[in-house]
Amino acid sequence: MITIKDVAKMAGVSYSTVSRAMNGIGENEEKRKRILKIANEMGYVPNKVAISLKLSRSYVIGIYFSTISRMTSPFVLHDVLTGVYSVVGSKYNVVVKGIDMHERGTLNPSCFDGIIVLTQRKEDSAFMEEVLEKKIPMVAICRTVFIDAPNVTTDEAGAMESAMNYLLENGHRKIGVIEGGPNLDSTRLRHRGWVGAVRKHGMDPQDIPFVSGSYRYASGYQGAKKLLEERPTAILCFNDEMAFGAREAIIGAGLTVPDDVSLMGFDNWEISGHSSMELTTIERNMSEIAKEGTRILLRRLDEGIVDNSRVFMDTKLIVRKTVKNLNEA
């Protein structure tokens, strides 16, 4: 059976261009006639059911976070929404929801043309399975998942290994770590990363004190207060928000960054390079991750291109002014 994709390939144009030509919109008359001629010669017959379904599209994209009420940083929320809106423009409306507030079985396919899932926990798998069962186009971003859908992610373990390596290469051995929520995949992966770096430097990870945080400012403050009892020369935080909280605790203890305690974050918030602290961190650009995920979803919605591959986005070390080189001391 000849499909619209076959016609697009033969004509050397996109799926959406053929669709517009068939509907008599958006293309010049010469191009439209050429496409219709090719379609006729190939024996293409438009699928009336598909056309009907297309005309009844909601033009709504859902963004589902693992949770909105707990653990999702407002900065992550901002970056993801900024990335999505920059791609969808005014064509689609965007609805934001939390998976932790979703009641299984209530997802209505007529409400969404597609769904972007920012997944942080293994428990999100049940929701993603429901999306696929309802045949709603989906893309998963943030963590690595193994499902029949596109996935945009980063190597979080490798990125955190780079962060710890930087502290070790600068002569730090008395290092404290403020981790994220223990039930999140990001925390488990980042833990694996810094532990790997410590072992490669011939050290025992059990000699590195660490505390669990929640990726929020207050947990960074409380975590640093506890770690300062160990008199570390550096504190590694699992995100920038906790690093800012940690700085408050360091200052409150009558110490300075980086002369007394070096500090390192993860994410590279926009304000991290513009605050008085000028935080050294790892850049994981959530806005770019969201943009790439949205582009993949729109290619499926607007052009019929289904690509369930996994895309790894780059991370990089951003060196600023919060890590002291003890090798030069």
Buried (B, 14 or more C-beta within 10 A) or exposed (E): EEBBBBBBEBBEBBBBBBBBBBBEEEBEEEBBEBBBEBBEEBEBEEEEEEEEEEEEEBEBBBBBBBBBEEBBBEBBBBBBBBBBBEBBEEEBEBBBEBBBEBEEEEBEEEEBBBBBBBBBBBBBBEBBEBBBEBEBBBBBBBBBBEBEBBBBBBBBBBBBBBBBBBBBEBBBBBBBBBBBBEBBBBBBBBBBBBBBBBEEEEBEBEEBBBBBBBBBBEBBBBBBBEBBEEEBBBBBBBBBBBBBBBBBBBBEBEBEBBEBBBBBBBBBBEEBBEEEBBBBBBBBBBBBBBBBBBBBBBBBBBBBBEEEEEBEBEBEBBEBBBBBEBEEE
